[in-house]
Amino acid sequence: MKALVTGGAGFIGSHLVEHLISKNYKVVVLDNLSTGKLKNLQNVKNKINFINIDISKKNNLSSYFKNVDLVFHLAGLSELIPSIKKPEEYYKTNVGGTFNILEASRKSNIKKFVYAASASCYGEAKKLPISENFPIDTRFPYALTKWMGEQLVINWSKIYKLPSVSLRLFNVYGKRLNFNGGYGSVFKIFLSQKLANKALTIVGDGNQTRDFIYISDVIEAMYKTSLSKIAGEVFNVGTGREVSVNKIADLISKKKVFISKRPGEIERSVAGIKKIKKTINWKPKISIKQGINLFINNI
């Protein structure tokens, strides 16, 4: 079997590539290294075909899809705040890039297309847990462009019978999470502060919650989905458990300071995962305590 992974040098993508190699897949990686890093692939660099390419540009992508069975589309820009400053860049990459990859996949007669979507499309949900049929509330260009990419994936499945599935990822963390850049996840911020021996800065009262899912559970969800016969569906990928920022902080360090709340920040979020459990026969295995220990030990 042959798999192609866009964004394969990134945080999630590199873990997926390693997993596919462990399953004896031939793997092609497309990445322009704008956020990904070649060092993320150092363990498998001699076992993959790496192509440095920008998927948002009209390149001859089809040549890289020859004899490909599975396509995992993870490439994209993923920061919330920068998307407000650079909406055109986010649109070109997350929407235009997805279109280009879908077209190359359609012409290559692949067996399955797996899209890494974002749970940010839900915005502030009116009730919890969040189900896949909840209203869409895209509050940032990032959320909007990822959701628009998902709409393309769903429509290509309907119109062209491209066997595709969209996975709405909640808060993924683990080894190789990018610590650089500006606005980052709570794990990026807390662990950077811990490494610098600084107090953890907690926004607001710290009672806001998220659904944090460890990287290995996400990879297993992607892999199981790729082997299933399901197509044209959307699934949440989270733990189904609500964890407060205070809880995360307590598991990382005892030194904490509280800072003023950011406007527009979502108070609570947790994934409803009944659908993926029942349909794909997948469920998360790593608890938040286990995940944080694994993460800290791999820094």
Secondary structure, 3 states (H helix, E strand, C coil): CEEEEECCCCHHHHHHHHHHHHCCCEEEEEECCCCCCHHHHCCCCCCEEEEECCCCCCCCHHHHHCCCCEEEECCCCCCHHHHHHCHHHHHHHHHHHHHHHHHHHHHCCCCEEEEEEEHHHHCCCCCCCECCCCCCCCCCHHHHHHHHHHHHHHHHHHHHCCCEEEEEECEEECCCCCCCCCCCCHHHHHHHHHHCCCCEEEECCCCCEECEEEHHHHHHHHHHHHHCCCCCEEEEECCCCCEEHHHHHHHHCCCEEEECCCCCCCCCCCECCHHHHHHHCCCCCCCHHHHHHHHHHCC
